[in-house]
Amino acid sequence: MLRKAATSALRRNASNTSTSGQARGLMTYVPSPGDARRQTVTLIPGDGIGPEVTGAVTRIVEALGAPIQWERFDDFGGLDSNGKPVTTVPKEVLDSIRRNQVCLKGTLFTPLSKTTATESLNVQMRKNLDSHVNLVHGFSLKGLPRGVIRHQDIDIVVIRENTEGEYSGLEHEVVPDVIESLKVITSVKSRRTAEYAFGYAYLNNRKRVTAVHKANIMKMSDGLFLKEFREVAKQYPMIQSSEIIVDNTCMQLVGKPEQFDVLVTPNLYGNLVANVVAGLCGGAGVVPGANVGDNVAIFEQGARHVGKDIAGKGIANPLATLLSTSMMFRHLNLPDFSDRLENATLAVVQSGDTSLLTPDLKGTGTTATFTNAVIKQLEKKSKGRYD
């Protein structure tokens, strides 16, 4: 997706350009019978800015004419109608995702309180559905105003184990004022995360996978993660493998992020590293992400920030959720809809018109101006070109 994919496509197809000016492959997409059927996707707008950015997506998907229908859960969030914390994910929500196998969601807010469950709603969903891999794609977008990004050649994918480690939810008070929190690492879950990372790299023509760890201190737990990583790496001799300590990872990301390709991490480190990557790429409103399991895929912002401080002000940035939707279309075998949505969205970002961009991108626009501009680009494409 995005820069690396676009660059390779341009090189392969420099002489094969449509009337819109967009490079495309020569060979046509061959669908299986029934691929044009309308597909049902679970939609969870969530909390904070979630309803606003998912609202932008539904408007644009309708304008795009994609064969998608939504099974919506507008009332599901971190607080109930009385303002009390919701502590469990409703069964009907989980059943919907299992049935549809694909979900688009905003972030769910879990208040910090000793009276709420140890696991957040987001973590509960991952464990219940075994969406065991979190994928975040960070990249440098051309056309963003000066100061939004500090590096021009970022193209990093962070693949994070999503169900164990420090998120195991095993905490207790040993004696008064002494808390023990257990970090659980297993060979099975470490291996499947490494297998996903190398499989992803292989299928997406990535050159290197780097394991992020703290095995110099946590010799048994992170040592087990590294052991499984090394075993899987042997199966992919065409892909370079390397290892780096997590604190050095953060320093290297800030100083020289272009050195990284695919990063694979245990749970907590992945959360930290992915948010550093998002910050380098323009913030939570830019970077797309997904949580993937054997039978489900949940698409959302790569940096899951609720944005409560700007909720309802009409200035939430829908870019990350739109790009996550483009990823979702590709996952659903709708490549043309994915390309059209991505191209129209990036055309707005790269137009140089800051009146269309939201304030987090140093623009003076709103959620509505950005959304309307993407729809306008889609309408122009239907007439022959993107601006």
FIDREN-996803 format. One record per residue: residue number from 0; x, y, z of N, C-alpha, C in turn. Coordinates in steps of 0.02 Angstrom, whole numbers. Example, Ala and Ser with C-alpha at 12.3 -4.5 7.8 and 13.67 -1.06 7.14 Angstrom:
R     i     n_px     n_py     n_pz    ca_px    ca_py    ca_pz     c_px     c_py     c_pz
R     0      660     -284      390      615     -225      390      660     -165      390
R     1      642     -112      354      684      -53      357      645        2      394
% end
This chain:
R     i     n_px     n_py     n_pz    ca_px    ca_py    ca_pz     c_px     c_py     c_pz
R     0       42      -60        0        0        0        0       44       62        0
R     1       18      117      -29       47      183      -25      115      187      -59
R     2      164      219      -25      223      243      -61      262      188      -95
R     3      280      135      -56      321       83      -86      284       48     -142
R     4      222       31     -131      182       -3     -182      174       42     -243
R     5      160      107     -231      150      153     -287      214      162     -327
R     6      271      166     -292      334      176     -327      351      117     -371
R     7      343       55     -344      358       -4     -383      310      -10     -443
R     8      247        9     -432      199        6     -487      217       56     -542
R     9      239      115     -523      259      165     -572      318      142     -612
R    10      366      109     -579      425       85     -615      406       31     -665
R    11      361      -14     -643      341      -70     -687      299      -46     -745
R    12      260        7     -734      207       25     -782      214       96     -807
R    13      276      119     -813      286      189     -832      253      206     -898
R    14      249      156     -942      219      169    -1008      146      149    -1010
R    15      119      126     -954       50      102     -952        9      146     -906
R    16      -14      202     -932      -48      252     -891     -117      265     -920
R    17     -167      267     -876     -235      278     -898     -247      352     -912
R    18     -306      369     -936     -321      439     -951     -323      482     -889
R    19     -328      451     -830     -329      490     -768     -260      511     -747
R    20     -208      486     -780     -140      501     -759     -115      455     -705
R    21     -155      406     -684     -135      360     -632     -107      296     -663
R    22      -48      274     -639      -20      212     -663      -63      154     -641
R    23      -69      103     -684     -106       43     -666      -72      -17     -697
R    24      -86      -75     -670      -58     -135     -698      -91     -152     -764
R    25      -54     -188     -807      -80     -207     -872     -133     -262     -865
R    26     -119     -311     -821     -163     -368     -815     -226     -350     -773
R    27     -282     -373     -796     -345     -358     -762     -354     -401     -700
R    28     -393     -376     -653     -412     -415     -595     -466     -465     -616
R    29     -457     -528     -600     -504     -580     -619     -542     -602     -556
R    30     -603     -579     -547     -641     -599     -487     -669     -669     -493
R    31     -681     -700     -435     -717     -763     -434     -792     -748     -441
R    32     -832     -796     -464     -904     -784     -467     -931     -764     -399
R    33     -970     -711     -398    -1000     -688     -336     -960     -634     -300
R    34     -900     -617     -325     -859     -568     -290     -890     -498     -291
R    35     -936     -486     -338     -968     -420     -341    -1028     -414     -295
R    36    -1042     -467     -258    -1100     -464     -212    -1087     -412     -157
R    37    -1140     -387     -129    -1134     -340      -74    -1112     -378      -11
R    38    -1060     -353       21    -1033     -385       81    -1051     -345      143
R    39    -1065     -380      197    -1083     -348      259    -1021     -340      303
R    40    -1012     -280      328     -955     -264      373     -983     -237      438
R    41     -959     -263      493     -978     -236      559     -947     -167      568
R    42     -988     -119      589     -964      -51      600     -975      -31      673
R    43     -920      -14      707     -922        9      776     -894       80      778
R    44     -936      132      777     -910      200      778     -867      215      839
R    45     -884      186      897     -842      194      956     -853      260      992
R    46     -800      282     1027     -805      341     1070     -765      400     1041
R    47     -770      457     1075     -731      515     1056     -746      537      985
R    48     -693      541      944     -701      562      874     -723      505      829
R    49     -730      444      857     -746      386      816     -808      395      773
R    50     -865      419      801     -924      428      759     -913      478      702
R    51     -870      528      713     -859      578      661     -817      550      604
R    52     -763      515      620     -720      489      566     -752      430      531
R    53     -788      387      568     -823      333      533     -882      359      493
R    54     -911      414      516     -964      447      477     -938      472      411
R    55     -876      500      412     -845      521      350     -835      462      303
R    56     -813      406      331     -801      347      291     -866      323      258
R    57     -919      318      296     -982      293      267    -1007      337      211
R    58     -999      403      218    -1018      449      164     -977      436      101
R    59     -912      428      110     -867      419       53     -877      350       21
R    60     -888      299       61     -900      232       34     -964      232       -8
R    61    -1015      269       16    -1077      275      -23    -1064      310      -89
R    62    -1024      364      -87    -1008      400     -148     -967      357     -196
R    63     -926      315     -168     -884      271     -207     -925      216     -241
R    64     -982      200     -211    -1024      147     -239     -997       77     -224
R    65     -960       70     -170     -931        5     -154     -986      -43     -131
R    66     -978     -107     -146    -1030     -157     -127    -1025     -176      -54
R    67    -1037     -128      -10    -1031     -137       62    -1097     -117       95
R    68    -1120     -157      142    -1174     -137      185    -1150     -145      258
R    69    -1172      -99      300    -1147      -96      368    -1195     -128      417
R    70    -1169     -167      463    -1206     -189      521    -1181     -147      580
R    71    -1219      -97      599    -1196      -44      644    -1211      -60      717
R    72    -1164      -36      760    -1174      -40      832    -1157       29      861
R    73    -1202       76      849    -1191      146      868    -1193      156      944
R    74    -1227      112      980    -1236      122     1052    -1181       89     1093
R    75    -1135       55     1061    -1082       20     1098    -1022       66     1106
R    76    -1004       80     1168     -945      121     1183     -921      109     1253
R    77     -875      150     1275     -845      141     1341     -890      160     1399
R    78     -941      201     1385     -988      222     1436    -1059      205     1414
R    79    -1101      186     1462    -1171      173     1444    -1211      237     1444
R    80    -1276      232     1434    -1319      292     1428    -1322      332     1493
R    81    -1303      300     1549    -1302      334     1614    -1233      361     1633
R    82    -1186      354     1586    -1118      379     1599    -1076      331     1640
R    83    -1098      270     1650    -1060      221     1688    -1016      179     1641
R    84     -957      159     1664     -912      120     1621     -942       54     1599
R    85     -933       38     1535     -953      -27     1508     -893      -74     1517
R    86     -902     -130     1549     -846     -172     1568     -837     -234     1524
R    87     -887     -249     1483     -882     -308     1439     -908     -292     1369
R    88     -879     -324     1320     -902     -317     1251     -966     -359     1242
R    89    -1021     -328     1218    -1084     -366     1210    -1076     -426     1164
R    90    -1110     -479     1181    -1107     -541     1141    -1129     -529     1069
R    91    -1179     -486     1060    -1204     -474      992    -1152     -440      948
R    92    -1108     -400      978    -1054     -368      940    -1003     -421      918
R    93     -982     -463      965     -934     -516      948     -963     -564      897
R    94    -1027     -581      904    -1059     -627      856    -1061     -596      787
R    95    -1074     -531      783    -1076     -497      719    -1009     -499      684
R    96     -955     -487      722     -888     -487      691     -870     -557      669
R    97     -887     -607      710     -872     -677      689     -911     -695      626
R    98     -973     -673      622    -1015     -689      565     -991     -654      502
R    99     -976     -589      507     -956     -550      448     -882     -556      433
R   100     -842     -573      482     -770     -584      477     -730     -520      464
R   101     -764     -464      454     -730     -400      443     -766     -346      482
R   102     -727     -301      511     -755     -247      552     -715     -183      541
R   103     -750     -127      541     -718      -61      543     -740      -28      608
R   104     -692       -2      646     -709       25      711     -671       88      728
R   105     -703      130      769     -668      183      802     -640      157      868
R   106     -602      198      903     -573      175      966     -625      174     1021
R   107     -621      123     1062     -665      117     1120     -629      143     1182
R   108     -662      186     1220     -632      218     1278     -643      176     1341
R   109     -590      164     1377     -595      130     1442     -568      176     1495
R   110     -610      199     1542     -586      245     1594     -535      211     1640
R   111     -487      251     1664     -438      226     1713     -471      224     1781
R   112     -484      164     1806     -518      158     1870     -506       89     1899
R   113     -497       84     1964     -488       19     1997     -552      -22     1997
R   114     -608       11     1983     -672      -24     1985     -689      -56     1918
R   115     -652      -39     1865     -666      -69     1799     -623     -132     1791
R   116     -640     -171     1740     -603     -233     1727     -530     -216     1709
R   117     -487     -264     1723     -416     -255     1707     -407     -244     1632
R   118     -444     -281     1591     -437     -277     1519     -484     -224     1490
R   119     -457     -183     1446     -498     -134     1411     -544     -170     1362
R   120     -594     -133     1337     -639     -161     1288     -602     -182     1224
R   121     -552     -141     1205     -513     -158     1145     -476     -224     1155
R   122     -445     -233     1214     -408     -295     1228     -456     -354     1232
R   123     -514     -344     1263     -563     -398     1266     -583     -422     1196
R   124     -593     -374     1150     -612     -393     1082     -557     -434     1050
R   125     -494     -413     1058     -439     -450     1027     -436     -521     1053
R   126     -444     -529     1119     -438     -596     1149     -498     -640     1132
R   127     -558     -612     1135     -617     -651     1119     -618     -675     1047
R   128     -593     -633     1002     -593     -649      931     -527     -678      908
R   129     -478     -680      953     -410     -703      937     -383     -666      876
R   130     -393     -601      875     -361     -560      823     -290     -547      848
R   131     -247     -595      835     -184     -600      871     -127     -559      842
R   132     -138     -527      785      -87     -484      756     -114     -413      747
R   133      -77     -365      769      -91     -295      755      -41     -270      703
R   134      -67     -240      650      -24     -214      597      -36     -139      590
R   135       18     -100      592       16      -28      583       65       -9      528
R   136       41       30      480       83       51      424       97      126      429
R   137      159      143      440      179      213      443      219      233      381
R   138      207      294      357      238      316      293      240      392      291
R   139      285      417      252      290      490      240      245      508      182
R   140      196      550      194      151      573      141      177      637      111
R   141      185      637       46      204      698       11      147      749       14
R   142      164      811       19      113      864       16       89      890       82
R   143      108      857      138       88      883      203      127      947      218
R   144       97      994      254      131     1057      269      196     1046      307
R   145      241     1093      300      306     1091      334      296     1084      409
R   146      333     1039      439      329     1031      511      284      974      534
R   147      240      950      491      197      894      510      237      830      513
R   148      281      820      465      327      762      466      399      788      463
R   149      444      750      492      514      771      497      560      729      454
R   150      535      675      425      575      632      382      534      616      319
R   151      568      613      262      533      606      199      531      535      171
R   152      566      488      202      572      422      172      551      366      220
R   153      500      379      260      476      328      306      427      281      270
R   154      438      217      278      391      166      254      400      105      298
R   155      368      105      356      378       56      408      313       20      423
R   156      317      -45      429      260      -85      453      278     -115      520
R   157      237     -102      570      246     -131      637      196     -187      646
R   158      221     -247      660      180     -306      671      189     -328      743
R   159      135     -327      780      137     -335      853       95     -395      875
R   160      123     -435      919       83     -488      951       30     -453      992
R   161      -31     -479      991      -89     -438     1011     -129     -466     1070
R   162     -108     -524     1099     -152     -555     1148     -119     -575     1213
R   163      -52     -569     1219      -21     -591     1281       30     -539     1305
R   164       85     -560     1334      134     -513     1361      107     -475     1420
R   165      122     -411     1422      100     -369     1478       24     -357     1476
R   166       -8     -376     1421      -80     -368     1414     -118     -432     1435
R   167      -83     -476     1468     -115     -538     1490     -170     -526     1541
R   168     -169     -467     1573     -221     -450     1622     -215     -487     1687
R   169     -155     -508     1705     -144     -546     1767     -108     -502     1818
R   170     -146     -467     1858     -119     -423     1909     -152     -438     1976
R   171     -114     -432     2030     -143     -440     2096      -99     -406     2148
R   172     -129     -392     2205      -94     -361     2261      -67     -416     2306
R   173       -1     -422     2308       30     -475     2348       20     -462     2422
R   174       39     -403     2443       26     -377     2510        6     -305     2500
R   175      -21     -272     2550      -40     -202     2541       16     -160     2511
R   176       -1     -123     2457       44      -77     2423       99     -111     2383
R   177       92     -175     2370      140     -211     2327       99     -248     2273
R   178      108     -228     2210       70     -256     2155      116     -299     2111
R   179       91     -356     2092      127     -399     2046       87     -404     1981
R   180      121     -391     1926       90     -395     1860      130     -445     1819
R   181       96     -495     1792      130     -550     1757      133     -537     1682
R   182      192     -547     1654      202     -544     1582      208     -616     1557
R   183      161     -636     1515      159     -705     1490      180     -706     1416
R   184      232     -745     1401      255     -754     1333      255     -829     1318
R   185      224     -849     1263      221     -920     1245      254     -931     1177
R   186      280     -991     1168      312    -1007     1104      262    -1007     1047
R   187      201    -1032     1061      150    -1037     1008      132     -968      981
R   188      119     -921     1026       98     -855     1003      156     -814      976
R   189      216     -825     1002      274     -791      975      288     -815      904
R   190      282     -881      894      296     -909      827      245     -885      776
R   191      181     -885      794      131     -865      744      138     -791      727
R   192      162     -751      774      174     -680      758      232     -673      710
R   193      286     -710      723      344     -709      678      325     -736      609
R   194      285     -789      607      263     -816      543      222     -766      504
R   195      179     -729      539      140     -678      504      185     -624      477
R   196      234     -602      517      279     -547      495      319     -567      433
R   197      347     -626      433      386     -647      375      340     -661      315
R   198      281     -690      328      234     -700      274      212     -635      243
R   199      199     -586      286      180     -519      261      237     -491      218
R   200      298     -495      244      355     -467      207      363     -501      139
R   201      355     -566      138      362     -605       76      309     -584       25
R   202      246     -579       47      191     -563        2      191     -490      -21
R   203      224     -447       17      225     -375        0      293     -351      -23
R   204      336     -398      -43      402     -381      -71      443     -337      -24
R   205      439     -351       40      480     -317       90      546     -354       97
R   206      598     -317      115      665     -344      113      692     -367      181
R   207      666     -338      236      696     -354      301      644     -353      355
R   208      650     -401      402      608     -404      461      653     -399      522
R   209      637     -353      566      678     -341      626      637     -356      689
R   210      664     -398      733      631     -414      796      652     -363      849
R   211      602     -334      882      613     -285      935      604     -321     1002
R   212      651     -313     1049      650     -354     1109      687     -318     1167
R   213      686     -350     1225      725     -329     1283      755     -391     1316
R   214      780     -436     1273      806     -500     1298      870     -492     1338
R   215      903     -434     1335      962     -424     1377      943     -420     1450
R   216      880     -403     1465      855     -400     1534      806     -456     1547
R   217      756     -464     1504      706     -516     1512      727     -577     1471
R   218      777     -612     1498      811     -663     1459      766     -723     1443
R   219      719     -739     1486      677     -797     1474      617     -780     1429
R   220      580     -727     1447      519     -710     1409      536     -683     1340
R   221      575     -629     1337      594     -602     1272      643     -648     1237
R   222      680     -687     1276      724     -737     1246      685     -789     1207
R   223      627     -808     1234      584     -856     1199      556     -826     1134
R   224      536     -763     1138      511     -728     1078      565     -728     1024
R   225      628     -713     1043      683     -712      994      697     -782      967
R   226      692     -832     1009      705     -901      986      657     -919      930
R   227      593     -904      939      544     -920      888      554     -878      825
R   228      572     -815      834      587     -771      778      643     -800      735
R   229      696     -823      768      754     -849      732      737     -913      694
R   230      695     -955      724      675    -1017      691      634    -1002      628
R   231      588     -955      633      547     -938      575      590     -904      521
R   232      637     -864      541      680     -829      492      716     -878      447
R   233      733     -937      472      768     -987      432      726    -1010      372
R   234      660    -1004      378      616    -1026      325      610     -975      268
R   235      638     -915      279      633     -861      230      703     -833      215
R   236      746     -873      183      815     -850      171      818     -790      124
R   237      765     -778       86      764     -721       40      751     -654       75
R   238      732     -657      139      718     -597      178      769     -589      232
R   239      799     -530      237      847     -517      290      812     -515      358
R   240      846     -539      409      820     -535      477      871     -502      522
R   241      847     -464      570      892     -431      618      855     -423      684
R   242      892     -402      735      864     -394      803      889     -329      832
R   243      846     -297      872      864     -233      903      828     -226      969
R   244      862     -199     1019      833     -188     1085      783     -130     1080
R   245      729     -135     1118      673      -89     1110      692      -16     1124
R   246      734       -3     1175      752       67     1189      794       96     1132
R   247      838       56     1103      877       79     1046      831       89      985
R   248      780       47      980      731       55      925      700      124      926
R   249      678      146      985      646      211      990      694      267      971
R   250      757      263      994      806      314      976      820      314      901
R   251      828      255      872      843      250      801      783      274      759
R   252      723      260      782      664      283      745      662      359      741
R   253      676      392      795      675      465      795      731      494      752
R   254      789      462      753      847      489      717      852      468      645
R   255      838      404      631      848      378      563      796      324      548
R   256      732      343      543      679      293      534      681      257      468
R   257      712      287      417      711      257      351      750      191      348
R   258      789      175      400      827      113      401      782       52      414
R   259      721       63      439      678        7      458      628       -9      402
R   260      611      -73      398      563      -98      349      503     -128      385
R   261      508     -190      408      456     -223      448      484     -235      517
R   262      447     -213      568      466     -224      638      415     -273      668
R   263      440     -325      702      395     -373      735      412     -372      809
R   264      359     -369      851      370     -355      922      322     -395      966
R   265      342     -406     1029      292     -427     1079      242     -371     1091
R   266      193     -384     1132      134     -341     1137      149     -269     1157
R   267      176     -258     1216      185     -190     1240      233     -149     1197
R   268      288     -179     1178      337     -143     1137      305     -119     1072
R   269      263     -161     1043      231     -143      981      186      -82      988
R   270      151      -78     1044      109      -20     1057      151       44     1060
R   271      207       41     1095      250       99     1102      282      118     1035
R   272      310       68     1001      345       81      937      296      107      885
R   273      236       78      880      188      100      830      167      172      841
R   274      162      193      905      144      262      918      200      310      903
R   275      262      289      913      319      330      892      317      339      816
R   276      306      285      780      302      288      707      245      334      686
R   277      188      328      718      131      372      701      149      445      711
R   278      183      460      767      203      529      780      250      555      727
R   279      296      513      703      342      534      651      307      547      585
R   280      250      514      575      215      518      510      159      569      509
R   281      149      605      564       98      657      564       45      649      618
R   282       48      594      657        3      587      713      -49      533      704
R   283      -93      529      754     -144      476      756     -193      480      698
R   284     -201      538      668     -249      546      614     -224      525      546
R   285     -162      500      542     -132      485      477     -122      410      465
R   286     -103      373      516      -77      305      507     -133      252      513
R   287     -142      210      462     -194      157      464     -169       95      500
R   288     -217       53      520     -198       -9      554     -253      -61      550
R   289     -236     -121      573     -284     -177      574     -264     -227      628
R   290     -314     -262      654     -303     -318      699     -329     -380      662
R   291     -285     -430      654     -300     -486      610     -294     -552      647
R   292     -342     -596      636     -340     -664      662     -353     -713      606
R   293     -360     -776      623     -369     -827      572     -435     -819      535
R   294     -486     -792      568     -552     -787      537     -583     -717      542
R   295     -546     -668      566     -573     -600      573     -520     -549      556
R   296     -542     -490      535     -498     -433      525     -536     -371      545
R   297     -506     -332      591     -536     -272      617     -492     -213      597
R   298     -520     -166      560     -481     -109      534     -497      -47      574
R   299     -446       -8      589     -453       52      629     -391       95      622
R   300     -391      154      654     -331      195      656     -273      155      685
R   301     -214      166      658     -156      130      683     -136      152      754
R   302     -146      215      770     -134      241      837     -202      255      868
R   303     -221      213      915     -290      215      940     -299      268      994
R   304     -309      330      972     -321      385     1017     -394      407     1011
R   305     -428      412     1068     -499      427     1067     -514      498     1044
R   306     -469      544     1061     -478      614     1041     -536      648     1077
R   307     -545      634     1141     -601      662     1178     -598      738     1180
R   308     -538      766     1178     -531      839     1184     -558      876     1123
R   309     -562      842     1065     -587      875     1005     -653      845      981
R   310     -679      796     1017     -741      763      995     -798      814      992
R   311     -836      811      938     -894      855      930     -878      923      901
R   312     -814      938      890     -795     1003      864     -791     1005      788
R   313     -798      947      757     -798      944      683     -730      951      652
R   314     -677      939      690     -609      948      662     -568      883      665
R   315     -601      826      678     -566      762      680     -540      744      610
R   316     -481      716      607     -450      698      544     -471      627      524
R   317     -506      618      468     -529      551      447     -478      514      404
R   318     -419      543      392     -371      514      345     -352      443      364
R   319     -333      431      427     -311      364      448     -366      313      439
R   320     -428      331      456     -483      285      450     -501      272      377
R   321     -493      322      335     -504      312      263     -451      265      233
R   322     -388      273      253     -336      229      228     -345      158      256
R   323     -369      153      318     -385       87      346     -441       54      305
R   324     -489       94      283     -543       68      242     -517       46      174
R   325     -468       81      147     -437       59       84     -403       -8       94
R   326     -368      -17      151     -340      -82      167     -394     -135      173
R   327     -450     -117      203     -506     -163      211     -533     -186      143
R   328     -539     -139       96     -564     -157       29     -517     -208       -4
R   329     -452     -198        4     -405     -245      -26     -412     -314        7
R   330     -423     -314       73     -434     -376      109     -497     -412       84
R   331     -547     -373       63     -611     -401       39     -609     -417      -36
R   332     -550     -417      -65     -543     -430     -137     -580     -379     -179
R   333     -576     -316     -159     -605     -260     -197     -548     -211     -214
R   334     -500     -234     -255     -439     -194     -266     -452     -127     -300
R   335     -499     -125     -347     -511      -62     -382     -541      -10     -335
R   336     -587      -31     -291     -615       16     -242     -561       39     -194
R   337     -516       -6     -176     -460       13     -133     -417       66     -165
R   338     -399       55     -228     -356      102     -264     -391      170     -273
R   339     -455      168     -291     -490      231     -303     -496      272     -238
R   340     -511      238     -183     -516      273     -120     -449      301      -99
R   341     -396      261     -105     -329      284      -86     -308      343     -130
R   342     -317      338     -195     -295      391     -240     -333      456     -228
R   343     -399      451     -218     -438      512     -205     -418      545     -139
R   344     -407      503      -88     -387      530      -23     -319      563      -26
R   345     -271      530      -58     -204      559      -63     -203      620     -108
R   346     -247      623     -157     -250      682     -200     -268      744     -159
R   347     -312      735     -110     -331      792      -67     -271      812      -24
R   348     -237      763        6     -180      778       49     -125      813        9
R   349     -114      790      -51      -58      815      -91      -76      876     -134
R   350     -137      901     -126     -158      958     -166     -123     1023     -146
R   351      -97     1026      -86      -67     1087      -61     -116     1137      -33
R   352     -180     1120      -33     -233     1164       -9     -245     1150       65
R   353     -215     1190      108     -221     1178      181     -291     1195      207
R   354     -332     1229      167     -400     1242      189     -442     1179      191
R   355     -417     1125      160     -452     1061      160     -430     1016      217
R   356     -372     1030      245     -342      987      296     -364     1008      366
R   357     -367      959      411     -386      972      480     -328     1003      519
R   358     -343     1033      577     -290     1069      614     -231     1027      635
R   359     -239      962      647     -182      920      666     -131      916      610
R   360     -151      930      548     -106      932      491      -89     1003      471
R   361      -97     1049      519      -83     1120      509     -128     1151      456
R   362     -188     1124      450     -237     1151      403     -288     1193      439
R   363     -332     1224      400     -385     1266      428     -454     1236      414
R   364     -454     1174      390     -516     1142      371     -549     1103      427
R   365     -598     1064      408     -638     1025      456     -645      953      430
R   366     -676      911      470     -691      843      447     -733      846      383
R   367     -780      892      382     -825      898      324     -789      922      262
R   368     -744      971      268     -709      996      209     -665      941      179
R   369     -632      902      222     -590      848      197     -633      795      163
R   370     -688      776      195     -733      726      168     -761      748      101
R   371     -785      809       98     -814      835       35     -762      837      -20
R   372     -700      853       -2     -646      856      -52     -631      787      -81
R   373     -632      735      -38     -621      667      -63     -678      647     -110
R   374     -739      662      -91     -796      645     -133     -791      682     -201
R   375     -769      744     -198     -760      782     -260     -707      749     -305
R   376     -654      725     -274     -602      690     -313     -630      627     -345
R   377     -671      591     -309     -702      531     -337     -747      548     -396
R   378     -783      604     -391     -826      625     -446     -784      646     -506
R   379     -727      679     -494     -684      698     -550     -654      636     -583
R   380     -637      586     -542     -609      525     -571     -660      492     -616
R   381     -724      493     -597     -775      462     -639     -781      498     -706
R   382     -755      560     -710     -757      598     -772     -690      594     -808
R   383     -639      560     -777     -578      549     -814     -513      561     -779
R   384     -511      598     -722     -446      610     -691     -455      633     -619
R   385     -400      622     -581     -394      655     -515     -356      720     -527
R   386     -369      771     -485     -328      831     -489     -260      818     -457
% end
